[in-house]
Amino acid sequence: MNQTKPPWYFLLLVILAGESVFILPFVLSRVFRPTVLEVFNLDNIQLGICFSIYGTVALISYLFGGALADKFPPRKLIATALWMTALGGLIYSGFPNYTILKVLYGYWGFTTIFLFWAPMIKATRVWGGNTSQGKAFGFLDGGRGLVGALFGVLGVFIFSLFITSEISEATTTESKAAFKYVILVSSGIVSIVGVLVWLFMKMDHELEKQITVEKITISQVLEVLRLPSVWLLMIIILCAYVGYKITDVFSLYAQDVMLYDQVQSAQVGTFLLFIRPIIGVFIGVLTDRSQTTFWLLISFIVSFFGALLFALGIISDSETALFFISILVVATGVYAARSLYFAVMQKGKIPLVFTGTAVGIISLIGYTPDIFAGPAMGYLLENSPGPKGHQHVFWMLALFSFIGGLAAWYYYKLYNTQKNKFKKG
């Protein structure tokens, strides 16, 4: 496998595609959440419902898309997903009503998951080979974070460029006109990335044959389901992904609690995105020299204590330094867990050829926060306006970090013990 390992630019294209496909449905609303609420005339609950519809479609797409990834080469599926997602951006730029917006998020749930998710994970695992799984997935998530951050910077620049009055005095019409350019530029870039993937993300023909099967049988699915690692990863990813979803509220926290304006709030979201590549690369290099399962456990512990800093309500608009330190702590835990949860698949004895099927099954439960996290956060924020609602959201993060930590501890204990027994034998 290592002899036919794809070149470095193969992973670079996976990274570029891996974040580009989520720019329109997620990154823009993370960086520009207050603006999105204003220009689409939504409240937090309505935006949460859009994410929930996305998650519902994605739930089905994970399962069937996983098997598809074991049948076809990643390049073709990923490029098609990018082009279809970019088409949705044209509708998004027209600021459709709430009903059409919900349909659009359902469409994105199909394009970004059914055709994309499992092929991306499988391509990353192929690049990592037998010795660099931590590095592969750390670089993937860190690189995706850097791409997202650059999109955020570009978006904030374009938005501020087309706001003609003072930011604090910008009307909804001005904000809408500026945000339209942000959406259109993002859609164009996503389309170009699709072309690059189609032309250059190729792998050795023999390697391609090794990682694909003609058809997936029931017995093969049952074989995957019998692995304890698959069930534990369902819980681990679910809890880690709740943490990742909760990072969406940092820009809103900046506005509601720290009293920042729209551009300052967006800059907070962009600052958060720049933390992600640093954590991803650092944790990826670190874990290949030690135990990926151990550092996965540590990431949940850090996330738990970071959540408490916000949940206990000690951060106010006069505590700027503490606010950014607390963001850094939460982001370190959340992004480290996100970088590592697929990197432990090899230690969990999941066969490479069935990576797509395993990812589909795991994701069926692991990514259910796409359905419930948005509405849950929206409910907590709308029913307890201001700082109190944000505290409730971070208590939610603390709870899921604790549960995820327990599952990660058991995963570490189970597979580390098995490894030690094997060495003794």
VENFENJO-V541946 format. One line per field, one symbol per residue. psi: psi as a letter, one per 30 degrees, with the letter a starting at -180 (. if undefined). A space follows every 50 residues. Layout:
psi = ???
This chain:
psi = effgkllefeeeeeeeefeefgeefeeefeeheeeeeefghlleeeeeee eeeeeeeeeeeeeeeeeeffelkeeeeeeeeeeeeeeffeeefgilleee eeeeeeeeeeefeefeeeeeeeeeeeefbffheeeefeeeeeeeeeeeee eeeeeeeeefegjfakefgkleeeeeeefeeeeeeeeeeeeeeeeeeeef illkeeeeeegllelkleeeeeeeffkeeeeefeeeeeeeeeeeeffffe eeeeeeefhlaeeeeeeeeeeeefeeeeeeeeeeeefffbjeeefeeeee eeeeeeeeeeefhfkafgheeeeeeeeeeeeeeeeeeefffffgeefghj kefgeeeeeeeefeeegfffefeeeeeeeeeefikaeeeeeeefeeeeee eeeeeeeeeeeeeefeeeeeeeee.
